[in-house]
Amino acid sequence: MTRKLLLDALAKDGLSAKDANAVVGTVVTTITKELKKAQKFTLTGFGTFAVSKRGARKGRNPKTGEPIKIKASKGVRFKAGATLKSGI
């Protein structure tokens, strides 16, 4: 599902397109801020978003085969909650 399809689904449930866009934008912004601050965001029944950290490591350039250094990085992981799992 794309953002547009989500907005259309919310509009069918009675929200105006403008209000639906504001709601989705606010949710995304709130989750992003919480992940930056607390490294975890749990929406009971839906799931948990958490920041995962990968340390620096050595790798190989697949084209040339020469060793390279890969910098440490952060990413976001999602773990589905029990209600979401049972509803699929």
C-alpha angles and dihedrals in degrees: 000000000000128000090256092054090049091051090049090051091051090048090054088056091059106273119124116243090250093051092045091052091049092050094050091045092050093049093050092046092048093050091048093050092047092050090052092049106035103014090229138068122185124192104188112235093013107058150264130281113203136175113243122199125212118196125226113277145169122260141164131250101241092211100050102016093228118140118257136184116243114206124233112266144182128226139172123252127192125208115191118233125234095259092052092046093050092047095057 
